[in-house]
Amino acid sequence: MIFNSESSEDFVTIGELSKLTGIGTHTLRVWEKRYGAPASIRLPSNHRRYRRVEVDRLQAINRALESGHKPSKVVGRTLRELDFIIHSCSIEDGGTEKDFSEIDLTISNWLEAALLYDEESLSEGLRHEWDAHDPIHFITDYAVPFVKKVGVAWRSQELTISQEHFASELLGAFLSEKWKKLNEKKKNTNVVLANIPGETHKLGLQMCAVVTALSDNGIVFLGSNNSCEGIASVLEECQAKLLGISVSNCFDAVNAEIYLRQLRNCLSDRVFIVVGGEGAPANVPGVVKFSEFSEYHQWLDRISG
């Protein structure tokens, strides 16, 4: 019955599992009863069998336990979560366990979904955390770290460029849906969000749109790769009072400063220019730089008031 789609070679007895992992049969039974893992399957003969793929996960559990983590914290974890715990969450010299962040584990799961092109899992994960937190915390605690993690994974070749694009497009579509809903029915268009010429990365701008839409300000979203003249024309036409720009770490810092200075020179002094992102230059006259979205949110509240 259980071997319709899986070979008998994919399963082992509890004794074989114990030998392969070095974990006693009694311990395995206790873990299954207490934590639901490793889960056994009953044959028609009523004998228990365990999936052979559990071997790698149980060996990782062993390494986590040797590092000082408690069974209750690790036995039910996926292999990827265990790898994260082992490599990223060190144990202090005194032997007491450090708490590893559930946020980090969530982001690690999102990264795994990107590796597998698992749109359903990643979308559901984004929706779950959005519903569980206010938008500012979703952006600062989940979206920003996830984007950074994706970038690091791509640079280290853990993610292919296709997987990076998959993750970025899915998150971008999610953020776009959220800020547009927040922006509905706002009559006054006070903010223009745009990327400077040559800047094609727009995730930072979409996160900025979510934060901006929490205020009373209506948004015109121009997206990527705009000319300075085009941006200035839209600001004048809409009589907007704020221009928001995002600069990624892939963009040349010298060119970014040139374009910001050009925009400042061609815009009225009554127009605020704000810039953010890892590639955003500092100390450009007449341009306010923010390193954190929470700071931008607080500033926006002050000037709106």
Buried (B, 14 or more C-beta within 10 A) or exposed (E): EEBEEEEEEBBBBBEBBBEBBEBEEEBBBEBBEEBEBBEBBEBEEEEBBBBBEBBBBBBBBBBBBEBBBEBEBBBBBBBBBBBBBBEEBEBEEEEEEEEBBEBBBBBBBBBBBBBEEBEEBBBEBBEEBBEEBEBBBBBBBBBBBBBEBBBEBBEEEEBEEEBBBBBBEBBBEBBBEBBBEBBEEBEEBBBBBBBBBEBEBBBBBBBBBBBBBBBEBBBBBBBBBBEBEEBBEBBEEBEBBBBBBBBBEEBEEEBBBBBBBBBBEBBEEEBBBBBBBBBBBEEBEBBBBBEEBBEBBEBBEEBEE
